Amino acid sequence: MRLDKYLKVSRLIKRRTVAKEACEGKKVSLNGKSAKPGSEVKIGDIIEIAYGERKLKLEIVAINEKALKDEAKDMYRILDT
């Protein structure tokens, strides 16, 4: 699955266009490297997202094409904030 779509489906970022802009703006990294919106993600990958001064580090534990609100939080495990 594409990184921008994963961020949207997992509800880490509300809209796919915003997720794409965050990736292009170097605010998202995948496994320690700056990520492009089309980067493929897989289970076990580490994503870091910079929200202003705050950074969120998480591990992908599931990939679903669609997820309900309650299921979305089960798609990742937070490592650091």
N, C-alpha and C positions, 0 to 999 in steps of 0.2 A: 504494500500500500504506500502511496505517496505520503511524505511527511506532512504536507499542508492538510491533506484529507484526514490523516490520523489525529492531528491536533484539533480539528473540528469535530470529528466523530467522538473523540474522548472528552470533548467539552473543556479542554485546556484553554482553547481560544474559541470565542463564540462563532466567528464567521471564517470561511475558508479564504476569502480575500484578505482578511486581516492576518491570518496565519501566513499567507503568501508574502505579504508585505513585511511581516516580522522576520521571515527567513531571508528575504532580500536585503533587509536592513541590518543583517548580521546580529540579530538578537536571539537566534536559535542555533544551537550547535548539536551535532549528532556524533556521538562517540569521540568527543573532544575536538572535532573539526567543524568549521563553519558549514552550515547546511543550506542546500538549495531546496526550494519548495518541492521539486520533483524527486528528491532523494528517496530511495526505497528504504522503509523501515522493516525490521524483523524483531521477533521476540528476543529479549536480552539486550537490545540496543539501549544506550544511555542518551537521554535528551536533556539539554540545559536550556532554559528559557530565561531571558533577562527582562524583568518588568521594572523598568526604571532603575532604582537602587537595589531592588530585591532580585535574587536569583533563585530559580526553582530547578532542582536536579531530580530526575526520575528515571525509572527503568520500565521498559515496555514488558508487560507480562501477558498481554492478549491483544489480538488484532481482530476486530469485528468490522464488517462493512457498515453495519448500522447498530446503534446502541441506544437503549432507553436511558433516561436520566440516571436511574439507579444502577444500571449496568456500566455506565461510562467510567465511574470511579474505579471499577475493577479491572480496567484495561492497563493501569500503570501502578507503580509502587513508588512513593516519594522517598528519595534518598536524603536530600538536603534541602533547606530553604534559604 
